[in-house]
Amino acid sequence: MPSSNENQKLSWIARHRNGSLYTFVVVLVAAAVCGGVMSTAYFAGQWGSTAFADADARLDEAQGGAQRALLFPEASSFTEVAAPSIEGLNSVYQADTGGYVFDVTSTGYAGDVELMIGISGGAVTGIQVVAENETDGIGSNALTDDYFATFTDLSATGTLTVEEAGSGETHVDGVSGATFTSKAVVANLNIAFEAYAQLGGN
């Protein structure tokens, strides 16, 4: 049989189970447990999101490095340099061989068209696609190696246009059916040309 002390303890709990003090204690304990769980989840989420962001940044840099190497295969390293303040210019890297890689963005038909443009010795050395969302088989026709090749060795000066050339402009051909994307490519080249000039090119 339970002792009188045990009966007293049981009767105290039984008497206070529906009381405000008991309810307060239960709520306080539940809140502390929930708070601990939420804090753990929050900090784990923060750590996880930071880790994912860091991994994405490393992946982007690795991809960017590979694309820069395609523009200047003879280079063994690239150094980021201070980019001029030009709308659409994302970054500038200089190869140890002297050439520059300009990461530039302009608006195409279905969104931004981001390219890397290599310039060395006053001329375009090549173009690489970084990101785009143009229509396959239409706008994407202006983002091919064949079209980019038409700009290789082009003097990196002045302003290009796919329209009728005005004063100080040079006409270049666009891709039939991909006018908006062609204009985006040309706009990106013009951004790179301006940045190259500001960095002392030509």
Backbone as CSV, one residue per row, in Angstrom:
resi,resn,N_x,N_y,N_z,CA_x,CA_y,CA_z,C_x,C_y,C_z
1,MET,0.835,-1.198,0.000,0.000,0.000,0.000,0.871,1.250,0.000
2,PRO,0.415,2.312,-0.663,1.193,3.542,-0.674,1.248,4.150,0.713
3,SER,2.391,4.753,1.031,2.551,5.394,2.329,1.708,6.664,2.375
4,SER,1.580,7.231,3.571,0.806,8.462,3.711,1.465,9.615,2.962
5,ASN,2.841,9.599,2.903,3.537,10.653,2.161,3.231,10.566,0.675
6,GLU,3.245,9.319,0.169,2.938,9.135,-1.244,1.516,9.563,-1.535
7,ASN,0.606,9.237,-0.631,-0.787,9.650,-0.815,-0.900,11.162,-0.846
8,GLN,-0.101,11.821,0.020,-0.145,13.272,0.050,0.354,13.873,-1.259
9,LYS,1.478,13.253,-1.809,2.005,13.740,-3.080,1.000,13.542,-4.198
10,LEU,0.411,12.341,-4.232,-0.565,12.057,-5.267,-1.766,12.975,-5.148
11,SER,-2.202,13.189,-3.949,-3.382,14.019,-3.788,-3.074,15.472,-4.158
12,TRP,-1.810,15.936,-3.895,-1.453,17.308,-4.292,-1.490,17.453,-5.812
13,ILE,-0.902,16.456,-6.553,-0.913,16.485,-8.014,-2.353,16.408,-8.518
14,ALA,-3.130,15.493,-7.897,-4.524,15.344,-8.329,-5.299,16.640,-8.096
15,ARG,-5.037,17.297,-6.965,-5.748,18.518,-6.653,-5.371,19.669,-7.575
16,HIS,-4.081,19.701,-8.009,-3.603,20.843,-8.790,-3.538,20.593,-10.289
17,ARG,-3.906,19.388,-10.716,-3.785,19.059,-12.145,-4.580,20.023,-13.014
18,ASN,-5.711,20.448,-12.567,-6.536,21.373,-13.342,-6.331,22.827,-12.925
19,GLY,-5.360,23.066,-12.092,-5.127,24.414,-11.621,-4.257,25.223,-12.576
20,SER,-4.219,26.544,-12.364,-3.467,27.440,-13.242,-1.964,27.233,-13.107
21,LEU,-1.461,26.909,-11.903,-0.029,26.693,-11.717,0.436,25.472,-12.497
22,TYR,-0.328,24.412,-12.436,0.018,23.187,-13.173,0.029,23.467,-14.678
23,THR,-1.003,24.163,-15.129,-1.091,24.490,-16.562,0.081,25.357,-16.994
24,PHE,0.454,26.328,-16.137,1.565,27.211,-16.459,2.868,26.423,-16.587
25,VAL,3.089,25.512,-15.648,4.321,24.703,-15.679,4.361,23.838,-16.930
26,VAL,3.256,23.213,-17.277,3.196,22.357,-18.464,3.472,23.175,-19.728
27,VAL,2.842,24.340,-19.829,3.042,25.203,-20.999,4.494,25.671,-21.070
28,LEU,5.072,26.031,-19.912,6.455,26.497,-19.869,7.416,25.413,-20.346
29,VAL,7.210,24.185,-19.882,8.068,23.067,-20.296,7.900,22.806,-21.787
30,ALA,6.673,22.824,-22.281,6.423,22.582,-23.702,7.071,23.665,-24.558
31,ALA,6.977,24.920,-24.106,7.571,26.032,-24.851,9.082,25.900,-24.902
32,ALA,9.679,25.496,-23.780,11.137,25.332,-23.742,11.582,24.238,-24.698
33,VAL,10.843,23.117,-24.700,11.177,22.007,-25.612,11.038,22.448,-27.058
34,CYS,9.907,23.096,-27.389,9.681,23.564,-28.768,10.728,24.589,-29.188
35,GLY,11.060,25.494,-28.260,12.070,26.500,-28.572,13.415,25.877,-28.877
36,GLY,13.770,24.857,-28.105,15.038,24.169,-28.356,15.049,23.484,-29.703
37,VAL,13.928,22.836,-30.037,13.830,22.153,-31.333,13.910,23.162,-32.467
38,MET,13.167,24.280,-32.354,13.165,25.296,-33.405,14.543,25.935,-33.567
39,SER,15.215,26.202,-32.437,16.544,26.806,-32.507,17.523,25.879,-33.208
40,THR,17.438,24.605,-32.848,18.321,23.622,-33.490,18.055,23.554,-34.986
41,ALA,16.768,23.521,-35.338,16.404,23.446,-36.760,16.845,24.702,-37.500
42,TYR,16.689,25.863,-36.843,17.058,27.134,-37.486,18.554,27.186,-37.769
43,PHE,19.342,26.892,-36.716,20.797,26.990,-36.903,21.303,25.917,-37.854
44,ALA,20.670,24.751,-37.837,21.050,23.710,-38.802,20.712,24.163,-40.209
45,GLY,19.535,24.824,-40.346,19.136,25.334,-41.665,20.063,26.427,-42.145
46,GLN,20.445,27.335,-41.198,21.367,28.406,-41.559,22.706,27.829,-42.014
47,TRP,23.197,26.852,-41.271,24.470,26.231,-41.637,24.343,25.538,-42.981
48,GLY,23.198,24.843,-43.177,22.995,24.129,-44.429,22.908,25.065,-45.615
49,SER,22.174,26.184,-45.457,22.028,27.119,-46.570,23.358,27.774,-46.892
50,THR,24.153,28.071,-45.855,25.476,28.647,-46.084,26.378,27.654,-46.800
51,ALA,26.308,26.401,-46.369,27.131,25.371,-47.007,26.743,25.203,-48.468
52,PHE,25.435,25.206,-48.743,24.978,25.074,-50.129,25.397,26.288,-50.955
53,ALA,25.285,27.480,-50.371,25.687,28.696,-51.087,27.173,28.667,-51.402
54,ASP,27.973,28.219,-50.424,29.423,28.118,-50.644,29.731,27.109,-51.743
55,ALA,29.017,25.989,-51.719,29.240,24.959,-52.742,28.853,25.483,-54.123
56,ASP,27.736,26.223,-54.194,27.314,26.818,-55.475,28.348,27.809,-55.986
57,ALA,28.891,28.610,-55.078,29.902,29.603,-55.469,31.144,28.913,-56.008
58,ARG,31.558,27.824,-55.336,32.737,27.086,-55.812,32.472,26.463,-57.170
59,LEU,31.251,25.945,-57.360,30.894,25.349,-58.644,30.874,26.402,-59.745
60,ASP,30.286,27.567,-59.444,30.254,28.664,-60.424,31.663,29.102,-60.797
61,GLU,32.533,29.196,-59.797,33.906,29.631,-60.059,34.651,28.587,-60.889
62,ALA,34.408,27.309,-60.592,35.053,26.251,-61.372,34.584,26.292,-62.821
63,GLN,33.266,26.485,-63.003,32.726,26.581,-64.359,33.291,27.808,-65.067
64,GLY,33.328,28.940,-64.345,33.874,30.160,-64.940,35.328,29.990,-65.326
65,GLY,36.104,29.338,-64.462,37.504,29.101,-64.763,37.681,28.241,-66.001
66,ALA,36.821,27.245,-66.145,36.893,26.371,-67.320,36.562,27.149,-68.582
67,GLN,35.577,28.033,-68.495,35.200,28.814,-69.677,36.273,29.841,-70.026
68,ARG,36.880,30.439,-69.023,37.979,31.369,-69.304,39.131,30.645,-69.996
69,ALA,39.386,29.411,-69.557,40.464,28.629,-70.168,40.155,28.294,-71.621
70,LEU,38.874,28.152,-71.951,38.508,27.892,-73.348,38.768,29.127,-74.212
71,LEU,38.612,30.308,-73.622,38.851,31.539,-74.374,40.344,31.815,-74.553
72,PHE,41.137,31.404,-73.549,42.593,31.593,-73.612,43.280,30.290,-73.190
73,PRO,43.274,29.305,-74.066,43.823,27.990,-73.698,45.312,28.011,-73.358
74,GLU,46.033,29.022,-73.844,47.470,29.092,-73.576,47.763,29.699,-72.205
75,ALA,46.760,30.287,-71.560,46.957,30.912,-70.252,47.007,29.848,-69.160
76,SER,47.823,30.102,-68.145,47.900,29.165,-67.022,47.179,29.685,-65.784
77,SER,46.845,30.981,-65.768,46.103,31.536,-64.633,45.370,32.802,-65.047
78,PHE,44.354,33.140,-64.234,43.553,34.344,-64.460,43.422,35.093,-63.146
79,THR,43.486,36.409,-63.220,43.365,37.247,-62.032,42.207,38.216,-62.221
80,GLU,41.319,38.273,-61.235,40.207,39.233,-61.325,40.750,40.638,-61.132
81,VAL,40.307,41.541,-61.993,40.724,42.941,-61.893,39.499,43.804,-61.618
82,ALA,39.738,45.005,-61.125,38.636,45.923,-60.829,37.896,46.255,-62.116
83,ALA,36.595,45.968,-62.119,35.787,46.188,-63.321,35.296,47.624,-63.378
84,PRO,35.361,48.255,-64.547,34.773,49.594,-64.692,33.279,49.548,-64.376
85,SER,32.741,50.674,-63.955,31.321,50.739,-63.625,30.504,50.932,-64.907
86,ILE,30.120,49.797,-65.493,29.350,49.804,-66.733,28.164,48.870,-66.547
87,GLU,26.980,49.348,-66.867,25.791,48.508,-66.720,25.927,47.266,-67.591
88,GLY,25.691,46.109,-66.985,25.778,44.853,-67.713,27.121,44.161,-67.597
89,LEU,28.107,44.859,-67.036,29.431,44.256,-66.841,29.480,43.616,-65.458
90,ASN,29.656,42.292,-65.415,29.636,41.561,-64.147,31.016,41.419,-63.527
91,SER,32.006,41.098,-64.340,33.360,40.923,-63.821,34.355,40.974,-64.969
92,VAL,35.624,41.173,-64.591,36.708,41.183,-65.576,37.868,40.377,-65.008
93,TYR,38.394,39.461,-65.801,39.578,38.699,-65.433,40.649,38.927,-66.486
94,GLN,41.905,38.950,-66.040,43.015,39.077,-66.976,43.851,37.811,-66.939
95,ALA,44.127,37.287,-68.120,44.960,36.099,-68.233,46.414,36.477,-68.027
96,ASP,47.225,35.516,-67.584,48.644,35.813,-67.411,49.335,36.053,-68.751
97,THR,48.623,35.797,-69.833,49.158,36.079,-71.170,48.785,37.483,-71.643
98,GLY,47.962,38.190,-70.849,47.634,39.576,-71.161,46.220,39.841,-71.620
99,GLY,45.526,38.813,-72.106,44.166,39.014,-72.580,43.178,39.210,-71.447
100,TYR,42.003,39.719,-71.796,40.941,39.960,-70.813,39.725,39.089,-71.108
101,VAL,39.044,38.686,-70.043,37.758,37.987,-70.161,36.704,38.842,-69.474
102,PHE,35.701,39.250,-70.245,34.619,40.089,-69.725,33.358,39.251,-69.568
103,ASP,32.814,39.209,-68.352,31.530,38.546,-68.100,30.465,39.627,-68.191
104,VAL,29.582,39.500,-69.179,28.616,40.568,-69.478,27.209,40.003,-69.636
105,THR,26.227,40.841,-69.360,24.827,40.425,-69.438,23.993,41.498,-70.123
106,SER,23.118,41.071,-71.024,22.125,41.972,-71.622,20.832,41.188,-71.802
107,THR,19.794,41.882,-72.208,18.473,41.264,-72.296,18.216,40.685,-73.674
108,GLY,17.832,39.417,-73.697,17.461,38.755,-74.945,15.955,38.706,-75.093
109,TYR,15.456,37.687,-75.779,14.018,37.564,-75.995,13.300,37.029,-74.754
110,ALA,13.903,36.022,-74.113,13.233,35.345,-72.994,13.910,35.601,-71.654
111,GLY,14.766,36.596,-71.595,15.460,36.892,-70.340,16.886,37.325,-70.598
112,ASP,17.683,37.267,-69.547,19.070,37.700,-69.660,19.915,36.706,-70.454
113,VAL,20.834,37.251,-71.219,21.834,36.451,-71.931,23.187,36.858,-71.359
114,GLU,23.833,35.928,-70.666,25.125,36.199,-70.044,26.221,35.493,-70.833
115,LEU,27.222,36.249,-71.221,28.325,35.720,-72.024,29.663,36.069,-71.391
116,MET,30.676,35.267,-71.716,32.062,35.625,-71.458,32.690,35.948,-72.801
117,ILE,33.340,37.093,-72.873,33.939,37.545,-74.131,35.429,37.774,-73.901
118,GLY,36.227,37.110,-74.698,37.671,37.257,-74.603,38.161,38.297,-75.597
119,ILE,39.018,39.183,-75.123,39.617,40.208,-75.986,41.110,40.260,-75.698
120,SER,41.907,40.238,-76.741,43.354,40.334,-76.597,43.944,41.003,-77.827
121,GLY,44.926,41.861,-77.594,45.566,42.525,-78.716,44.626,43.370,-79.538
122,GLY,43.570,43.874,-78.906,42.626,44.743,-79.600,41.584,44.020,-80.428
123,ALA,41.486,42.692,-80.285,40.521,41.936,-81.094,39.815,40.876,-80.253
124,VAL,38.618,40.492,-80.685,37.844,39.448,-80.017,38.519,38.100,-80.259
125,THR,38.722,37.362,-79.176,39.339,36.038,-79.311,38.316,34.911,-79.244
126,GLY,37.156,35.189,-78.651,36.139,34.149,-78.556,35.008,34.551,-77.636
127,ILE,33.946,33.760,-77.678,32.752,34.016,-76.856,32.272,32.690,-76.272
128,GLN,31.885,32.716,-75.000,31.321,31.551,-74.319,29.991,31.937,-73.674
129,VAL,29.008,31.037,-73.745,27.715,31.263,-73.085,27.833,30.866,-71.613
130,VAL,27.446,31.784,-70.726,27.417,31.498,-69.296,26.008,31.069,-68.882
131,ALA,25.000,31.856,-69.289,23.611,31.546,-68.939,22.674,32.185,-69.946
132,GLU,21.606,31.487,-70.256,20.594,32.020,-71.187,19.323,31.197,-71.052
133,ASN,18.223,31.780,-71.525,16.935,31.094,-71.474,16.183,31.317,-72.784
134,GLU,16.938,31.425,-73.879,16.321,31.708,-75.171,15.640,30.457,-75.740
135,THR,14.729,30.671,-76.665,13.937,29.573,-77.229,14.830,28.645,-78.049
136,ASP,14.770,27.356,-77.722,15.561,26.373,-78.465,15.163,26.359,-79.933
137,GLY,16.155,26.348,-80.779,15.901,26.268,-82.212,15.525,27.584,-82.855
138,ILE,15.375,28.623,-82.047,15.060,29.960,-82.596,16.104,30.934,-82.052
139,GLY,15.868,31.467,-80.848,16.841,32.379,-80.266,18.188,31.720,-80.035
140,SER,18.162,30.436,-79.680,19.425,29.737,-79.414,20.311,29.649,-80.652
141,ASN,19.740,29.881,-81.834,20.532,29.849,-83.066,21.565,30.975,-83.115
142,ALA,21.351,31.998,-82.281,22.307,33.103,-82.223,23.314,32.902,-81.090
143,LEU,23.286,31.731,-80.479,24.206,31.430,-79.379,25.058,30.206,-79.708
144,THR,25.377,30.057,-80.968,26.139,28.902,-81.428,27.595,29.288,-81.698
145,ASP,28.439,28.287,-81.725,29.854,28.537,-82.047,30.003,29.120,-83.452
146,ASP,29.115,28.710,-84.353,29.197,29.227,-85.728,28.956,30.731,-85.762
147,TYR,27.928,31.181,-85.034,27.655,32.621,-85.021,28.751,33.371,-84.273
148,PHE,29.173,32.825,-83.147,30.236,33.481,-82.375,31.521,33.607,-83.196
149,ALA,31.768,32.624,-84.048,32.993,32.637,-84.853,33.044,33.828,-85.805
150,THR,31.863,34.379,-86.152,31.859,35.530,-87.062,32.458,36.774,-86.398
151,PHE,32.596,36.735,-85.064,33.165,37.880,-84.350,34.643,37.688,-84.006
152,THR,35.160,36.478,-84.186,36.558,36.214,-83.873,37.469,37.086,-84.734
153,ASP,38.442,37.697,-84.100,39.419,38.605,-84.727,38.823,39.958,-85.106
154,LEU,37.549,40.196,-84.734,36.941,41.504,-84.983,37.581,42.532,-84.063
155,SER,37.873,43.706,-84.601,38.468,44.774,-83.795,37.519,45.163,-82.663
156,ALA,38.051,45.199,-81.438,37.233,45.487,-80.252,37.136,46.987,-80.019
157,THR,36.652,47.701,-81.013,36.515,49.157,-80.903,35.163,49.587,-81.440
158,GLY,34.776,50.794,-81.068,33.543,51.352,-81.607,32.305,50.649,-81.076
159,THR,31.222,50.770,-81.844,29.928,50.224,-81.456,29.388,49.365,-82.590
160,LEU,28.971,48.171,-82.262,28.393,47.256,-83.246,26.877,47.398,-83.261
161,THR,26.269,47.099,-84.395,24.813,47.101,-84.506,24.381,46.107,-85.579
162,VAL,23.209,45.498,-85.357,22.642,44.622,-86.388,21.683,45.425,-87.267
163,GLU,21.457,46.671,-86.869,20.620,47.568,-87.661,21.501,48.273,-88.702
164,GLU,20.898,49.197,-89.445,21.689,49.997,-90.367,22.650,50.854,-89.561
165,ALA,23.917,50.823,-89.912,24.944,51.505,-89.125,24.830,53.011,-89.257
166,GLY,24.899,53.668,-88.102,24.938,55.124,-88.090,26.371,55.584,-87.915
167,SER,26.542,56.837,-87.609,27.870,57.402,-87.426,28.577,56.732,-86.250
168,GLY,29.783,56.258,-86.486,30.564,55.621,-85.425,30.159,54.195,-85.140
169,GLU,29.235,53.634,-85.908,28.773,52.265,-85.696,29.281,51.351,-86.811
170,THR,29.370,50.069,-86.492,29.763,49.062,-87.471,28.650,48.034,-87.579
171,HIS,28.159,47.805,-88.780,27.094,46.822,-88.976,27.667,45.411,-88.920
172,VAL,26.971,44.540,-88.196,27.284,43.106,-88.192,25.984,42.358,-88.450
173,ASP,26.095,41.192,-89.018,24.903,40.406,-89.330,24.343,39.735,-88.084
174,GLY,23.016,39.713,-88.000,22.346,38.936,-86.975,21.977,37.585,-87.550
175,VAL,21.304,36.778,-86.758,20.843,35.466,-87.204,19.373,35.582,-87.562
176,SER,19.018,35.154,-88.757,17.630,35.227,-89.211,16.711,34.480,-88.252
177,GLY,15.640,35.160,-87.832,14.679,34.547,-86.914,15.072,34.652,-85.455
178,ALA,16.266,35.174,-85.188,16.739,35.298,-83.804,17.224,36.725,-83.555
179,THR,16.402,37.670,-83.973,16.805,39.076,-83.909,17.092,39.539,-82.491
180,PHE,16.199,39.217,-81.551,16.376,39.684,-80.176,17.646,39.116,-79.564
181,THR,17.898,37.844,-79.800,19.090,37.218,-79.231,20.348,37.738,-79.910
182,SER,20.277,37.960,-81.218,21.420,38.544,-81.935,21.756,39.911,-81.349
183,LYS,20.722,40.697,-81.080,20.943,42.025,-80.497,21.563,41.913,-79.103
184,ALA,21.166,40.878,-78.352,21.743,40.685,-77.018,23.231,40.357,-77.126
185,VAL,23.593,39.518,-78.076,25.003,39.172,-78.276,25.797,40.426,-78.624
186,VAL,25.269,41.228,-79.544,25.949,42.450,-79.970,26.029,43.458,-78.817
187,ALA,24.967,43.555,-78.034,24.981,44.460,-76.876,26.066,44.038,-75.889
188,ASN,26.200,42.742,-75.683,27.241,42.244,-74.779,28.634,42.553,-75.316
189,LEU,28.812,42.420,-76.614,30.095,42.765,-77.215,30.401,44.245,-77.015
190,ASN,29.392,45.086,-77.179,29.597,46.532,-76.991,29.983,46.865,-75.552
191,ILE,29.391,46.158,-74.588,29.761,46.363,-73.178,31.222,45.980,-72.973
192,ALA,31.604,44.827,-73.532,32.995,44.372,-73.402,33.962,45.338,-74.066
193,PHE,33.574,45.872,-75.232,34.439,46.833,-75.937,34.658,48.084,-75.080
194,GLU,33.570,48.575,-74.476,33.669,49.781,-73.651,34.567,49.529,-72.444
195,ALA,34.377,48.369,-71.812,35.204,48.039,-70.649,36.666,47.883,-71.048
196,TYR,36.898,47.255,-72.179,38.270,47.063,-72.659,38.956,48.408,-72.901
197,ALA,38.213,49.345,-73.483,38.770,50.676,-73.722,39.104,51.374,-72.403
198,GLN,38.223,51.247,-71.411,38.455,51.896,-70.126,39.635,51.281,-69.365
199,LEU,39.924,50.016,-69.680,41.059,49.360,-69.039,42.373,49.620,-69.774
200,GLY,42.283,50.445,-70.795,43.501,50.825,-71.505,43.763,50.051,-72.779
201,GLY,42.770,49.247,-73.212,42.938,48.505,-74.455,42.916,49.437,-75.646
202,ASN,43.419,48.947,-76.772,43.476,49.714,-78.030,44.370,50.932,-77.861
